[in-house]
Amino acid sequence: MGTIRAHEFISIDGVIDNPTWTFEYRFDPAMGRDIGAMMSSCEAILLGRNTYELFEPSWSARTVDDDPGAPFFNETKKFVVSSTLKELTWHNSSLMGPYSTDAIRQVKDEVAGGIYISGSATLVRALIADGLLDELHLFIYPITLGAGKHLYPDEVSRKWSLAQSATYDNGVMYANYQTIAP
């Protein structure tokens, strides 16, 4: 059975909405290594509509010469959750339709390894609420934003165990949390 692993850029106060606020911090190469290590054990990608629409035009045109992550994004099987998209143009993508816990469980049953998510805030919030997210890979930026979409759904309580952490020269902290079964 696959494990769903979400990678998020997040402010100290939990905001993950449109992470353009991360640009003022340089991207530490060690962050790339940690993201790459997480991706290397993943066999599928799970995306919400918004993230698919951002990633497809950007990643589908990239090669390994442009970015070492390009083969992962272009060659890996992608599952897209959307109630509005009717067709997908990115190679190796499957449209799942609207969010459904049964459909997510089916993907977890089909995939033997990790299932990678980047961004996809609405999807990740639903997965947390439904107890379907196995790991959170948070890159916590030293900023509070107050307003914006927060990662954690209201009135949802989950316990997590810290599996790995790191700090980077740019002030960002990495925390890999794994869910603890109720």
C-alpha positions as CSV (number, residue, x, y, z in Angstrom):
1,M,0.0,0.0,0.0
2,G,1.3,3.4,-0.9
3,T,1.9,6.3,1.5
4,I,0.8,9.8,0.7
5,R,3.6,12.4,1.4
6,A,2.8,16.1,1.1
7,H,5.6,18.7,0.7
8,E,4.6,22.2,1.6
9,F,6.2,25.6,2.0
10,I,4.6,27.0,5.1
11,S,4.8,30.1,7.3
12,I,5.2,29.8,11.1
13,D,1.5,30.6,11.5
14,G,0.5,27.8,9.1
15,V,-0.2,29.7,5.8
16,I,0.5,27.8,2.6
17,D,-1.4,30.0,0.2
18,N,0.5,31.1,-2.9
19,P,4.0,30.8,-1.6
20,T,5.4,33.8,-3.5
21,W,6.4,35.1,0.0
22,T,9.2,32.5,0.0
23,F,11.0,34.3,-2.8
24,E,12.8,36.7,-0.5
25,Y,14.6,33.7,1.0
26,R,17.2,32.1,-1.2
27,F,16.6,28.5,-2.0
28,D,19.2,26.6,0.0
29,P,20.7,23.6,-2.0
30,A,20.2,21.4,1.1
31,M,16.5,22.0,0.8
32,G,16.7,20.6,-2.8
33,R,18.5,17.6,-1.5
34,D,15.8,16.9,1.2
35,I,13.0,17.4,-1.3
36,G,14.9,15.1,-3.8
37,A,15.3,12.4,-1.1
38,M,11.6,12.4,-0.4
39,M,10.7,12.3,-4.1
40,S,13.2,9.5,-4.8
41,S,11.1,7.0,-3.0
42,C,7.8,8.0,-4.6
43,E,6.2,6.1,-7.5
44,A,3.3,8.4,-8.2
45,I,2.2,12.1,-8.0
46,L,-1.1,13.2,-6.6
47,L,-2.3,16.7,-7.6
48,G,-5.2,19.0,-7.2
49,R,-6.5,21.0,-10.2
50,N,-4.8,24.3,-9.3
51,T,-1.4,22.7,-8.8
52,Y,-1.8,20.6,-12.0
53,E,-2.6,23.8,-14.0
54,L,0.5,25.5,-12.6
55,F,2.9,22.5,-12.9
56,E,1.9,21.1,-16.4
57,P,3.0,24.1,-18.5
58,S,6.1,24.6,-16.4
59,W,7.4,21.0,-15.9
60,S,6.3,19.4,-19.1
61,A,8.6,21.6,-21.1
62,R,11.6,21.0,-18.8
63,T,14.4,18.5,-19.3
64,V,17.0,17.1,-16.9
65,D,19.4,19.8,-18.3
66,D,16.9,22.5,-17.1
67,D,16.2,20.9,-13.7
68,P,17.2,17.5,-12.2
69,G,13.6,17.1,-11.0
70,A,12.2,17.2,-14.5
71,P,12.3,13.4,-15.2
72,F,10.4,12.7,-12.0
73,F,7.6,15.1,-12.8
74,N,7.4,14.1,-16.5
75,E,7.8,10.4,-16.3
76,T,6.0,9.5,-13.0
77,K,2.4,8.5,-13.1
78,K,0.2,11.5,-12.1
79,F,-3.3,11.3,-10.5
80,V,-5.3,14.6,-10.7
81,V,-8.2,15.3,-8.5
82,S,-10.6,17.7,-10.1
83,S,-14.4,18.2,-10.5
84,T,-13.9,20.7,-13.4
85,L,-11.1,19.5,-15.6
86,K,-12.4,17.3,-18.5
87,E,-9.1,16.3,-20.1
88,L,-5.4,16.3,-19.2
89,T,-2.6,17.1,-21.6
90,W,0.5,16.2,-19.4
91,H,2.0,12.9,-20.3
92,N,1.2,10.0,-17.9
93,S,-1.7,11.8,-16.2
94,S,-5.0,10.3,-15.1
95,L,-8.1,12.3,-14.1
96,M,-9.6,11.0,-11.0
97,G,-12.7,13.3,-11.0
98,P,-13.9,15.0,-7.8
99,Y,-12.3,14.3,-4.5
100,S,-13.4,11.0,-3.1
101,T,-12.0,9.0,-0.2
102,D,-12.7,5.8,-2.0
103,A,-10.7,7.0,-5.1
104,I,-7.8,8.1,-2.9
105,R,-7.8,4.7,-1.1
106,Q,-7.8,3.0,-4.5
107,V,-4.7,5.0,-5.6
108,K,-3.0,4.0,-2.3
109,D,-3.8,0.4,-3.0
110,E,-2.5,0.5,-6.5
111,V,0.8,2.3,-5.7
112,A,3.4,0.3,-3.7
113,G,5.7,3.2,-2.7
114,G,5.3,6.8,-2.0
115,I,2.7,9.1,-3.5
116,Y,4.1,12.7,-3.8
117,I,2.1,15.9,-3.4
118,S,3.5,19.4,-3.7
119,G,1.2,22.3,-2.9
120,S,-2.4,21.2,-3.7
121,A,-3.7,22.9,-0.5
122,T,-7.3,22.0,-0.8
123,L,-6.5,18.4,-1.5
124,V,-4.0,18.2,1.4
125,R,-6.5,19.7,3.8
126,A,-9.1,17.1,2.7
127,L,-6.6,14.3,3.1
128,I,-5.7,15.5,6.6
129,A,-9.4,15.8,7.6
130,D,-10.1,12.3,6.3
131,G,-7.0,10.7,7.9
132,L,-5.5,9.7,4.5
133,L,-2.3,11.8,4.6
134,D,0.6,9.7,5.9
135,E,3.5,12.2,6.0
136,L,3.9,16.0,6.1
137,H,7.2,17.4,4.8
138,L,7.1,21.0,5.9
139,F,9.6,23.7,5.0
140,I,8.8,26.3,7.6
141,Y,9.7,29.8,6.7
142,P,10.6,32.3,9.4
143,I,7.6,34.6,8.7
144,T,4.1,35.1,10.0
145,L,1.5,36.1,7.4
146,G,-1.8,36.1,9.3
147,A,-4.0,36.0,6.3
148,G,-4.1,33.3,3.7
149,K,-5.1,29.7,3.3
150,H,-3.9,27.7,6.3
151,L,-2.8,24.1,6.0
152,Y,-4.7,22.6,8.9
153,P,-8.5,22.3,8.6
154,D,-10.5,23.7,11.5
155,E,-11.8,21.3,14.1
156,V,-9.5,18.4,12.9
157,S,-7.2,16.9,15.5
158,R,-4.4,14.6,14.4
159,K,-1.3,13.4,16.2
160,W,2.0,13.4,14.3
161,S,5.5,12.0,15.1
162,L,8.6,13.9,14.1
163,A,10.7,11.6,11.8
164,Q,13.3,14.0,10.6
165,S,14.3,17.6,10.9
166,A,16.9,20.0,9.6
167,T,17.7,23.7,9.6
168,Y,19.1,25.6,6.6
169,D,21.4,28.7,6.3
170,N,18.4,30.8,5.0
171,G,16.5,30.4,8.2
172,V,14.0,27.8,6.9
173,M,13.4,24.7,9.0
174,Y,12.5,21.3,7.6
175,A,10.2,19.0,9.6
176,N,9.1,15.5,8.4
177,Y,6.0,14.4,10.4
178,Q,4.4,11.0,10.1
179,T,0.8,10.5,11.2
180,I,0.1,8.5,14.3
181,A,-2.8,6.1,13.8
182,P,-5.7,6.9,16.2
